[in-house]
Amino acid sequence: MAIAESGYDTLSAEELRHRLEEAEDTLRAIREGEVDALMVRNPRREDEVFTLEGDASYYAFMEAMNLGAAAFDEENRLLYANKALRELLQLPADQVDANHLRAALDDVSRETVIALMKDAREAKRTAEIAMLVGSDEMHLLLSAAPLQLGVNRGLAITFTDITAKVRAAAAEASERAAHSIINSANEAVVVCDVNGIVTHANAAVAAIYAGNPVGEAFADVIQLNLPMTGLLQADDIVSLAISGSSVQGIEATVPDAPRVKDVLISAAPLRVGSDKASGCVITMVDLSQRKAAEKQQLLLMGELDHRVKNTLALVLSICKRTASTEETVDGFQVAFSGRIQALAATHNLLADNNWSSISIAEVVSAELDPFVSSAQARLRVEGLDAMVMPRAAIALGLVVHELATNAVKYGALSNDTGRVQVKVTKNEDEAWLGIEWLESGGPVVQPPVKRGFGQTVITRSLQYMASGGAEIEYPSTGVRCRLRVPDEDVVSA
Amino acid sequence: MIDDALGAAPSEPLKLVLYIAGQTPKSLAAIANLERICAETEPGKYVVEVIDLKKDPKLAREHNIVAIPTLVRQLPVPIRKIIGDLSDREKVLVHLKVGAE
């Protein structure tokens, strides 16, 4: 035949439809006697004109065409199936009948064909069927039209193999789905071909590379710094994945990245079907938040280490000084544990407030609680709402503890009538916040004959800065202490 | 021939090729029918070439001709084919109409 070899698999659906219409039109023209010559190819593969003369010529033409065709009578009996159809559906070469055709179709296809044949008695109809030929699924486009056979109303059906087209459409749909999956991913996803050239990159990649990476070599556009020995580079990751090995979860930095500079990079071979890798898929997970959290954690651990060391030094110093001023083991035990508890009370307050500032009232109240809980009326506090930083709070806690211990032992809290007043004073021209401790109503005060550790704690604890400190006086009416908390450690409201 | 009857095309004529097979009845009918159709339209609308495949069968390849007679509207594209003896005048005119798909 002069009809070109089908090449149907390279045609678009529209071209295929056009060819089909042309073939049907040719058949119609032959059926209706509108043509009287055909182009055929002789055994020497030369084209020549074949003049139609009677039924044998039509039959020869039908047999030679590469489009499957069948004719049915009014009772749906198969009158004729051409060679192309017999080969397509693997029907017997001789004496083929409707039963053979029925057996070649599965239940679904059979129903479709029966419905098509019924509808096409009135006008031309088309339908698609899928069937298994051997182990392969074949898709056929059926076109049926009424056919006048003498006085009988028959039916002509053509069968076109559109498997390649259906597969191409399925592949296209699957590729579209793959694209939308990549584009919907929160992580940056880059697909490379076998040469490491980027073929796809989703929107998240913009946080790592400012330009359009498609068409560029991955290793050129994403400048990765890998934390290991330098043995592994970006192009090695790509090569490994393309050669079939997965690379999982390597932390890397991308110094030139516009937004995300810390990533967890993974790469896997891209396999289409069961073939060998046709490229690779690289994902980069944003580690910025995790890295920031790790930095914060390191910072906190450093801070904790610093505080523990300071506290231990302080405890050691309290222990030494207490030991040097107490004459008995019992006395040491009471004084030392009292001071450690005072320190712990302030620590607890600070811990409850995440080591941020706390109010002077809270510190004073925590330190005085063990002494005056049953005699709150004897304690008057005024204007202690100011907030102080942890350093000042710890010092203040120790000082108040010493003042309270002294008051309970010798001062205003040692009898039933004494009172303690704590008030805050602030002069604008001073670089400190003043706190006054005033005792009254207690026994007549005698200045101490020797300077104990308590006195040292009171006068020195706030001296960590030049503006801080304390003075204690012993007038006979009651102990008076003026504390100075440096302004730097007072949090302005 | 028909070419002579139509003369030169004034502007963008439809280029038609009629494939025939010698003196078969349908080929002769197709020529006669096409001449009549052309005569009914203004001169210069069609430029017609008649190819006799009996004389040169290889020429069938250009337009993938299977059945004869076949009229091919070569220009303007897309190419349209009308198979048969062109006795259905209305059908021929519909197919020749530019933009008719």
Interface residues (C-beta under 8 A of the other chain):
Chain A: M1 A2 I3 A4 E22 D25 T26 A29 I30 E32 E34 V35 D36 A37 L38 M39 E46 D47 E48 V49 T51
Chain B: A21 G22 T24 P25 K26 S27 L53 K54 P57 K58 A60 R61 N64 I65 V66 A67 I68 P69 T70 K81 I83 G84 D85 S87
